[in-house]
Amino acid sequence: MDLAAFRALEPFCWRAPSAHNTQPWRLRYESGAIHVGWHAAHTLPAADPTGRDLRLSLGAFVETCLIVAADAGLRLEFIASFDEQHRQVGRLRPARHRYPTPFRTTDVWQRRTDRGRFAAGPEQQTLDAVDSVARQAGGGLLAVPYPDRLGALLRAADRRLYADPAVVTELRRWLRLDPTHPSYHADGLNDRCLALSRPAATGLRAALAAYPLLRRLGLPRLLAAADEPLARGGAVLVLVGPADLDRPGQVEFGRVLLRVWLTLHTAGLAAHPLSQLIDVDATRTALGALLDVAPDRLLHVARVGRPTRPAPRSARRLGTV
Ligand SMILES: Cc1cc2nc3c(=O)[nH]c(=O)nc-3n(C[C@H](O)[C@H](O)[C@H](O)COP(=O)(O)O)c2cc1C
């Protein structure tokens, strides 16, 4: 197989989702294979100190590469070889068969995180379908039984994160609240994707700029109370992994996460991750208790539902096809 043919498809692969839209992946073409690694500068040491979301994002990227290659008729397989020290997750190499997947490049291209209003949550049939995707990898997809109880947990998690200057500094680095920002069309979280009106974006920018001064005057509480995602509808789904999932296993679950999101997408649904619920120990423990699952098995949380209008497309560093 001509690996150069894959290079032309990279902009499609770049549509993979990543926490804060840092697009941490890095491809290196060498010795007849494409090595998948990551850039240290595109990780989130404050918001994602364990690297869980980094590894989920890298797995989502690997799965996206395999889908895009298969749809173009290129036979590629992924050989995992996780190496923290050299920041490598494995390599894509020529295979005898095309990667088996029900998904197409158009699904990869069209899928979007949607932080807007949802008309309804997923039907039982879709819940069963995504649960089956996770079960095939030894995990599961659980719907939170009492989503109304999550409001207080979400506010508690947000307050805790907004109270941490390192998390806020890092978030500011990836926020693109003004269209004149030099990386507005390249990466990060922009005002449109965050569903912020112009005044709200300007207000948030000003509040975060004054953060060192306002932190002790209750800014974290104010910021946490400013958004109520659960009021915008949908169900809350939790991706659960097997007990004692190791780091390479988390990369594998990133692949599962992408398959879950594409299954939702092809059913006309979208996901809005709420990772803060499992980023903070106390809310993670409370969520685990609500689901009767050991807290360290919770890998990802998202509000899921049927969008009322198309969400804006997020930026990518490799954007032109
Ligand atoms: C592992 C992971 C964790 C994420 N956590 C959050 C989150 O807590 N809140 C949020 O609004 N978006 C979250 N996202 C969504 C990303 O911000 C989104 O994928 C990125 O901005 C690119 O946008 P897209 O998904 O529309 O392509 C997460 C994505 C991934 C892969």
The ligand as an SDF file (V2000), in Angstrom:
LIG
                    3D

 31 33  0  0  0  0  0  0  0  0999 V2000
  -11.9250   12.8150   25.8520 C   0  0  0  0  0  0  0  0  0  0  0  0
  -12.7390   14.0430   25.5490 C   0  0  0  0  0  0  0  0  0  0  0  0
  -13.2130   14.8380   26.5980 C   0  0  0  0  0  0  0  0  0  0  0  0
  -13.9910   15.9630   26.3170 C   0  0  0  0  0  0  0  0  0  0  0  0
  -14.4990   16.7160   27.3770 N   0  0  0  0  0  0  0  0  0  0  0  0
  -15.2980   17.7720   27.1100 C   0  0  0  0  0  0  0  0  0  0  0  0
  -15.9300   18.4890   28.1720 C   0  0  0  0  0  0  0  0  0  0  0  0
  -15.7640   18.1890   29.3540 O   0  0  0  0  0  0  0  0  0  0  0  0
  -16.7650   19.5290   27.8560 N   0  0  0  0  0  0  0  0  0  0  0  0
  -17.0020   19.8760   26.5530 C   0  0  0  0  0  0  0  0  0  0  0  0
  -17.7770   20.8120   26.3350 O   0  0  0  0  0  0  0  0  0  0  0  0
  -16.4160   19.2110   25.5180 N   0  0  0  0  0  0  0  0  0  0  0  0
  -15.5900   18.1690   25.7710 C   0  0  0  0  0  0  0  0  0  0  0  0
  -15.0470   17.4590   24.7400 N   0  0  0  0  0  0  0  0  0  0  0  0
  -15.3740   17.8150   23.3520 C   0  0  0  0  0  0  0  0  0  0  0  0
  -14.2280   18.5750   22.6950 C   0  0  0  0  0  0  0  0  0  0  0  0
  -14.1390   19.8800   23.1920 O   0  0  0  0  0  0  0  0  0  0  0  0
  -14.4820   18.5540   21.1800 C   0  0  0  0  0  0  0  0  0  0  0  0
  -14.3250   17.2270   20.7230 O   0  0  0  0  0  0  0  0  0  0  0  0
  -13.5230   19.4440   20.4160 C   0  0  0  0  0  0  0  0  0  0  0  0
  -13.7300   20.7850   20.7550 O   0  0  0  0  0  0  0  0  0  0  0  0
  -13.6890   19.2850   18.8970 C   0  0  0  0  0  0  0  0  0  0  0  0
  -15.0160   19.5440   18.5200 O   0  0  0  0  0  0  0  0  0  0  0  0
  -15.9160   18.4700   17.7520 P   0  0  0  0  0  0  0  0  0  0  0  0
  -16.1390   17.3180   18.6840 O   0  0  0  0  0  0  0  0  0  0  0  0
  -17.1840   19.2090   17.4240 O   0  0  0  0  0  0  0  0  0  0  0  0
  -15.1680   18.0230   16.5390 O   0  0  0  0  0  0  0  0  0  0  0  0
  -14.2690   16.3200   24.9870 C   0  0  0  0  0  0  0  0  0  0  0  0
  -13.7630   15.5300   23.9370 C   0  0  0  0  0  0  0  0  0  0  0  0
  -13.0220   14.4090   24.2080 C   0  0  0  0  0  0  0  0  0  0  0  0
  -12.5000   13.5630   23.0730 C   0  0  0  0  0  0  0  0  0  0  0  0
  1  2  1  0
  2  3  1  0
  2 30  2  0
  3  4  2  0
  4  5  1  0
  4 28  1  0
  5  6  2  0
  6  7  1  0
  6 13  1  0
  7  8  2  0
  7  9  1  0
  9 10  1  0
 10 11  2  0
 10 12  1  0
 12 13  2  0
 13 14  1  0
 14 15  1  0
 14 28  1  0
 15 16  1  0
 16 17  1  0
 16 18  1  0
 18 19  1  0
 18 20  1  0
 20 21  1  0
 20 22  1  0
 22 23  1  0
 23 24  1  0
 24 25  2  0
 24 26  1  0
 24 27  1  0
 28 29  2  0
 29 30  1  0
 30 31  1  0
M  END
$$$$
